[in-house]
């Protein structure tokens, strides 16, 4: 798709070549709810960067929201209304507008009213477009691997178990390993021609869930990272966070119950790592290009089979429950005694020595009986934890089957948008793309600096690799798409990138 045609900008020479001077503007709008009773830790923003090379004009909008439709506070028609208004009033083609959701989602209402969301986001783009000035840009990459991990654990039986607050973690002896991660930070640096910073666009694959112990509204660690970047750079510079292929990512301390939850240290680390890479970037004059296509991805039709499989597993676990004389009150002190001193759990060692001296084995017999009771009770606990997880997965499968059935369609529309700014390339997906898909697209791209902007231009729940469907992790359970979606999407993403 060709970019919007605008009057030629002032031209300047660089390294002996003539090139269009790139122009840019930034602005932001506060989109946080201010309803009575809302606890706000830090505000949520819609941030806009508008770029114009004299031929193509585009807008990048980074929003501190859960998703663009389907879940959260933003309605399904928000994107079309916003793009339509931008195209009509600001003359930026709707297909040249990238809107990314950071995926922060503490509980409760986060955003202002539907009308205010649209007005404030549009106003940010309007002000950015109205304050354009000549800039140079550069691109690069950093890394941050200290606080993120793949949340879907690989089990020894070939299945997967996702780390969530909605279910317990699996027993340690059942875990075989962890999945892939993408520690890369993608960077676009935008400076005024006098060298003062104007904007930083940074892309990172993560999953910003609950931000603090009280469940307050927060932009989570991407918000704290942006604050660190903006305060360090000064000059009114704006940091725009673009979520990457973070569908199965999580912060390592997500289930740490030994301290109050606080994501500011994580955000600080991300911000500092971004700044470290930012300092190494060299600035250039560049051209812009945008390509956007809509494809149809197949909806899954295998959910009934998975429900039957889970029900069978559920029945087997129920059959595995054993009778036991213990309740939790009796189990816990017995378990602790045996864990504290497996050789002499009942009492001091001298009592065992004395019994052995007189030919008695009463304590040993009691210990053996209690060990059998403890083993039974632990087996029942494991079964209970798995049953609770199965119950959650059954409810999720039924919900997503209903969504697919209600659509009345075998496919779902998905926009694949590519943006090239010099050698910096963004490729979008409306799905919560899992990290392996993002890594695949990066590897296949002919451009060294290719980054995935997932959670963009719509929302369609998870985008899991085809190989993950047999494992049965949470992301697969939450997926509306058939496994074939991955091949179709990756092929189209590479096609769009090559057209850039």
N, C-alpha and C positions, 0 to 999 in steps of 0.2 A: 504494500500500500504506500503511495507516495505521500510525503509530508506536506503540510500546509505551506503554500507559497506566500512569502512576505517580501516587501521591498528589500533590495540588497542593502546589507549593513555596510558600514565603513570598512574598507579593506586595509590590511596592514601587511608588511613583509615580515617573514620569519625565516631565518637561515637562508635568505636570498629568494624565498618563494613568496608568492602572493597568496593570501588566504583570507577568508571572511572572518571578521572579528566576531567571536561568539559573545552574546549578551545573555545575562541571567538576572533573575530577581527572586527573592525569598520572602516569605511571610508565614505566620502561623495564626491559628484561632483556637481558643480554649473551648473544648466540646464536653467538658465535665458536667455531670448533673449537679444542680444546686438545690435539689429537693430536700425538704425537711427530714432530718434523721440520717442523711448520707454522711458517712465518715470518709473524709478525703485526706489521704496521706500526701499525695502530690497530684497535680492536675494532669488531665489528658489533653493532647493537642492533635489538631490536623495541621501538618506542616507541608508547605508547597514550595517547590523549586520549579521555576519556569525557565526554559532555555530556548534560544533563537539564534540560528547561524545565518540568517538572511534568506534561507530557503525553507528550512524546516523549523517548526515551533512545537515544543512538547512540554508537558507538565508531569512532574513526579510528585505524588502526594503520599506522605507517610502518616498513617493514622494510628493512634493509641487505642485500638478497638479489638474486640474478639475476632470478628469476621465481618465480611461485607455481604450480609444476608444470611438467611436460614437460622443462625443461632445468634444470641446476643441482642443488642439494642438496635442494630441497623436493619432496616427493612429491605426486602429483596429488590425494590425499585430504586433504591438510593443511587446506585451507580449510574443507571440510565438517566435519571433526573439530573445528577451532577454533571455528567458528560454533556448532556443536551444543553444545559445552561451555559457551560463553559464554551461549547462550540458556537452557540447563538450569540452570546454577549462578548466573548473574548476572542473569537475567531481562531480558537485552537481546536483542530479536529478531535472529536471524541475518542477516536482510536489512537490518538497521540497522547492520551492521558493514562498514566499508570497510577493505580490506587492500591496501596499495600496496607494490610492489617498486621499490626505487630503481634496480635494474638494474646494480649494480656487479658486475663479474665478472672479477677476476684469475684466473689458471689455478689448477686444483687444488681440493681440498675447502676450503670456506669455513666451513661451519656445524657446530654440534654435532650429536649424533645425532638421528634422527627424533623419538624420544620427548622428548628435551630441547627440541627446537625448539618442540614443541606446549606442553610444560609451562611453559617460560620465557615464551613469548608470552602464553599464557593468564594466567600469574601477573602479568604487567605490566598486563593489562586488569583483573584482579581487584584489584590494589593501587590502580589509578587509580579504579576504581568505589568503593573503600572509603575514599577520601580526598577526597570531593567537598566543594567549598566554593563559596559564592556568587561569581559573576564577572560581568564585563561584557565584551563583545566588540566588535571593530571590524574593518573590512575595507578593503583598498586594493590598490594595485598599484605595483610598481617596475619597473625594467628593468636588464638587463645584456646587452650585445651585443658586448663586447670580446673574448671568448674562444670563442664558439661559431659554427659555420657549418653549412650543409647539406652533408653528406658525399657526396651523390650528384651528381656533376658532370654538367652538360648538354653533350653533344658536338655538334659541327657537323653530324654526319650524322643528328641527331635521336635518337640513342640516349643512354643514361646509363651512367656509370662511377662506381662507389662507392669512396671512399677507404677502404682496408682494409689491415691488415698482411698479409692472406692473398694479396694481389696488388699489383703495382706500380701507380703512378699512370699515367694515360694520357699520351701525348706532349703537351707544351704546345700545339703547333700544332693539336691536334684538339679542344681545349676551347673551348666557346662561352660558358659562363657557369656561375653557381652557382644553387642553388635557394633557396626561401623559408626564412626562419627566424622564430622567435617569441621575441623577447627579453624578453617580459613575465614578471614575477615576481608571482604571485598571493599575497595575504597575508590570513591570518586572525589577528588579535591577540586573545589571551585574557588579561585582567588580573584580579587579585583586586580586590575592591571598594575596597580602600585604595590602589589604583593600582600595586601591585607586580606585575610581569609573572609570569604562570603558564605560558603556552605561546605559541608562534608556529608556525602551520602555513604553510609556504611551498611554492609550486608553481612548477616551472620545467622547461622542455623541454630535455633534454640527453641525453647518451649516455655515462655514466661507464664506460669500458672499463678498460684496464690502468692501474693507479694509480701504480706506481713502477717503476724500472728493474729491480728484483730480482724482480718478480712477487709481492711479499708481499701477504698479505691486508689489504685496506683498504676502508673505506667510500667511498673516492675523494673527489672534490671536494665532493659533498653532505655527506659526513661532516665535512670540514674547515669547510665553511660553517656547519653546525650548531654546531660547537665555538666558532667565532667569535661567533655569535649568543648562545649560552648564557653564554659568559664575559663578554660585554659587558653582558648584561641582569642577570646575577646572580640572587639570591633563589631559586635552584633552578629557574629557568625552563627549559622544555624546548622545543627546536626540532624540529619534525617536517617532514622533507622529503617532498613528494609529487611523484613523477615525472610530467611532462607528456607531451605528444605529441612525444616525442623519438626516434622510430624512425629518422629519417634525419639526426639531429644528430650533431655531433662537435666536440671541442675543436680549435681551429685548429692547435695544435702537436702534434697526435696523431702525425704522422709526421716530427717533427723529430728527426733522428739526430745532431744536433750537440751535444746536451746530455743528461745523465741525465734520465729522465722524472720529473717531480715535479708532482703536481696540487694541492699545498697552496696555492701562490699563486693558482690558479684558484678554489679553495674560499674563500680569504680574500676575493677580489674579490666573489664571489657573496654571501658573508655580509655584507660591508659594504654592498653595494647593497640587500640585504634590510633591514638596519637603517635605512638612509636612508629607505626608504619606510615602515617601521614607525613611525618617529617622527611621521609626519604623520597617523596614523590617530586618529579620534575614537571614543570608546567608547560603547556603547549596551546596553540590555537588549533581547533579541530572542527570537523563537520559532524552533523547529526543525521541519523536515519532511524525511521520507525517502520516496522513491518508487523501487521496484526492479522491473524486468521482465526476463524472459528471452526472447530472440529466437533464431531459427534463421538462421544465415548460410550461404550456399551455399559448398560446397567447390568448388575449381576442377577442371575436367576438361580443360584445355587444355595440360597439361604435355607429353604426347606430341608435340604439334605444335611446342612450343618446343624440345624435344630434337632433333627433326628439323632445325629451323632452325639450331640451334647446330652440329650435325654437318655441315651444309652449309657453314657459315662455317669450321669447322675444316678441312674438305677444301680449301677455297679458299686458306686461309692456308698449308697444307702445300704446295700447288702453287706458291705465291708464293715459297717459299724458293729462293734462288739459290746456285749453286756459287761458292765463293770460296777463294782461296789463303790467306786470313788465318785465324789462330786468335786467341784473345784476347790472347795474349802479343805477337803481331805487330801486332794492331789498335790497342791502347791507345797505344803511343808514336807511331804514325803519326797517329792521331786528334788527340792532344795537339799535335803539331807543326803540323798544318793548322789547328787551332783557335787556336793561339797567334799564328800569322802566316800568314794565308791567302795573302798575296801572295808571300812567300818562305819556304815551309814547310821546305824541305830544308836550307837553310844561310843564311849571312849574305847580305845583298843584293848585296855586291860580287861574289860568285861569279856571280850571275845577270847582273850588268852586264858582267862580263868575258866570259861566254859570248855575250852579245848582241854584244859588240864583235868577237868572232872569228867570228860567224855560226853559233854552235852553239845548239841548243835541247834538249840532253840533259836538263837539269834540269827544264825545262818539260814535256817528254814524260813523265818519270818522275812528276812531280807529278800530271799528268792521269790516268795509270794508277792511281796510289795513291788519288786522289779517287774513281775508279770503284769500287775495291775497298772503300774506306771506306763509300761509299753502299750497296753490296751488304750489307756486314756490318751496318750500322745497320738496313737493311730487315729482315734476318733477326732482329735483336734485337727489333725491334718485333713481328714476327710471333710470336716465341717468347713475349713477354710476353702477347700476346693469346691465344695457345694455352693458356698456363698458366691464364689467367682462365676461358677456355671450359671447360677440364677441371674446374675447381672448380665452375662453374655446372652442368655436367652431373651431377656427383656430388650436388649439392644438390637439383636437380630430381628425380633418381631417389629420393633419400631422402624428399622430401616427397610424391612420388607414392605411395610405399610407405605413408607415414603415413595418407594419405587412403584408400588401398585397404584397409588393415587396419581402418579404422574401420567399414567396411561401411555408411556413411551418406553421404547426399548433402549433408547440412548439419551444422553444428557449433553447439552451444548457446553463447550469449554473454549474460552478465548486463549490463544497462545500469542503473546505479544513480545516482540523483540525490540530492544532499544540499543542503538550503538552510539556512543559518545567517544569519538576517537577510537581507541582500542578497548575501551570499557564497554562490555556487553551485558545487558540484563535480559533474561528470558523468563517469562511469567508462567504461572499456573494458578488456577483458582482453587486447587486442592491443597490439603495439608500433606504436601508431598513428603514422603519419607526420605531419609538422608541418602540411601543408596541410589535412588532415582536421580537426585541432584548431582551426586558424584558421577553417575553415568553420563549425564548431559554435559557436565564440565569436561570430562575426558574426551568426549566425541567432538567437541567444538574446535574449530580451527583457530579460534581466538584464545590467546593465553589468559586474558583477563575476562573470563565468562563467569557470571554469577546468576544463581536462580533466585528470582523474586516470587516465592510461593505465597499463598494466601492473598493473591492479587486479582483484581478485576472480577470479583465474584467469590463464591464459596460453594464447595460441594463435598464437604467432609474429607476423609482421608484418601490419599493416593498411595497405596502400598505396592511394593514390587510383586510381580506375579509369583515369585518363589516363596513369598511370605504367606500366601493363602493357606498352604497345607499346615503351617505352624500354628495358626489360630491365635495370634496376639490381639490385643485390644484394637489396634489400628485397623486390622483386617475385619474385625467384627463390626467396627464403625464405618466401614467402607461401602459406599453405594455402587461402586464400579466393579465390573467383571475384571478378572486378571488380565484380559487382553488390552485393557486400557493403557498399560505401561508401554507396550510396543508401539501402539498408535501415537501416544503422546510423544515419546522420545523421538520417533521418526519425524513428526511434525516440528518438534522443537529444533531439531538439527536443520530441517529444511528452512525454517524461519531464520535461524542464525546465519546460514549460508547466504541468504538473500540480503543480509545486512552489509 
